[in-house]
Amino acid sequence: MAKVCVVGAGISGVACARVLREAGFDVDLRDRSRAPGGRMSSPRMTWSSLGDRRIDTGAGYFTVRDDEFRTVVDDWLTRGLAREWTDTFHLLPAADGSPGLGDPKPGPMRYAAPGGLRSLVIDLAEDLPFSDATGVELVDANASTPRVDGEQFDAVVLAMPDPQALKVLGDGLEEERAAMTEQAWEPILALQAVFPSRSWPAFDAGFVQDDDVLEIVFDEGRRRGDDAPVLVADSTSAWAASRLDDPDAAADPLAEALDRILGCGRPSESKVSRWTYSRPATPRDEDFLFTPRRIGFCGDGWGTSKVETAWRSGTLLGRRIVREMA
């Protein structure tokens, strides 16, 4: 039985691990976090008005185009794990530049999850062997097999952003390192803003126009379907780049920008989440990479940066490994 180590339990790593496990492979799924989720995770914190309700701060939603992924999503919908959210975002601020909503911008149906997007990855990871809070120091290879921290495997999958993969790739993996250094990644800072009550016009989300600070704003209560008075505002990458060392210090300027754009006032509680590798600066044409040393790479850095892309990348890589090693 082939043994594969999958490092990274976001949706791409979990999708890859599922394919391998269903093909009868011995799978070791590892992540430094205590639960699957990756950038679909929701940080745990306690709010005075919300209790321990989680807030989505990574991926804001997902869309569906791929027929296979639609089958997965339809199952989530049937079981109440996912919900249709909206097909219309707004432009922010208002057309005259005053706080408030601008024109609606129709688009594809966006899906969300009542329990947070993390709950969907946890559902996919059910029954998978998962080693939580397990950091990986070194991935290398001898003449015949790849290794993870000295332990030999028949194949290794790194389901993570390129800069994180580079940190664990050992010497002698020239092809792998070259592939990981081709792509730049952009950061964001995500403000979670909790208000005493809902004090802004009704909308689901909005693309912020021509602003140095904010890029997109989500009404978290409408996204999750419980109408909690919470907004999530993602910064621009350029604004975040010089503030990653102290994300808490960004809370006030982000809240000020949110009030300026939406006229919502100042939040009663707030927190900033840092996503140093939020998205690739440019998309790749390839869906994944699997090298002759049997080291694979997958995630939303392969193809366009979407939840669906990450699922598809991991699924296709898993099938490639099965074909080569079954």
C-alpha positions, 0 to 999 in steps of 0.5 A, a space after each residue: 500500500 502506497 503511503 502519502 503525506 499530505 501537508 496542509 489541511 485546507 480544502 485542496 489538501 483535504 480534497 487530495 487526501 480524500 482521493 488518495 484514501 478512497 483509492 486505498 492509499 495510506 494517507 497521513 494528513 498534517 497541519 500546524 493548526 488544530 482543525 482543518 480549514 486553511 484559509 477557509 478557517 475562522 479564528 476562535 475568539 470570544 466577543 462580549 455580544 456574540 459569545 464564541 461565534 466564529 467570523 469568516 475572515 479568509 475566503 469570503 464565499 465560493 462560486 461553482 462552475 465545475 460539475 464535479 464540485 457542484 455535486 459536492 456543493 449540492 450535497 452540502 446544500 441538501 444537508 444544510 451545511 452550505 447556503 446560496 447567499 447572493 448573486 449581487 454585490 454593490 459598488 462602494 461608496 455611493 456614486 457621489 462619493 458619500 458614505 453608503 451604497 453605490 450601484 449593484 453589480 450582478 454576478 454569479 451565485 455566491 455560496 456561504 456556510 451557516 457554520 462558517 466556511 471552515 465547517 465545509 472543510 471539516 466535513 470533507 475531512 471526516 474519517 481522514 487520519 489527521 495529525 493536528 498541530 503538527 508542523 513540518 520542518 523539512 521535505 527532502 528526497 533521497 535517491 528513490 523516495 521523498 521524506 518528511 522530517 526524515 520519514 520516508 513516504 512514497 509521495 509527498 503533497 504540499 498543499 500550501 502557498 508557495 512561500 510556505 512550501 519554500 520554507 520546508 523544501 530542502 536542498 537538492 530539490 532544484 525543480 521544486 524550488 524553481 517552480 515555487 519562486 516564480 509566483 508572488 503572493 499578496 497579503 491582506 488584513 481583514 477587519 472583524 467589526 462588531 457593532 451594537 446594532 445594524 446601522 448601515 444600508 441593507 447589502 450583502 457585500 461591496 467592492 470598494 472603488 478607488 480606495 487606498 485602504 479597503 478593497 471589499 466589505 462583507 455583511 457577515 450577518 447576512 452572509 451567515 444568515 443570522 443577521 449578526 451586526 458584524 462587518 468584515 472589511 478586507 484591506 488592499 494588498 498595498 496597504 497591508 504590506 507595510 503593516 503585517 508585523 503589527 496587525 492590531 495597530 491596523 484596527 483603528 485606521 481600518 474602522 475609520 475607512 469602513 465608517 468613511 465608506 459605509 457610514 456605519 459608525 465605529 464598532 464596539 469590538 474589533 479584531 484584525 486577522 493577518 493573511 500574509 499569503 492571501 492570494 497569488 498575484 498572477 494565476 497559473 495555467 497549470 492545475 497542480 505540479 507533480 515532480 519526478 521526485 514524487 513531490 506534489 503541489 496544489 492549492 488556489 495558487 494553481 489556476 485562479 485563486 478561488 475555493 473551487 480552484 483549490 478543491 479542483 487542484 487537490 482532487 486532480 493531483 490526487 488522481 495523478 498520484 493514483 494513476 502513477 502509483 496504483 
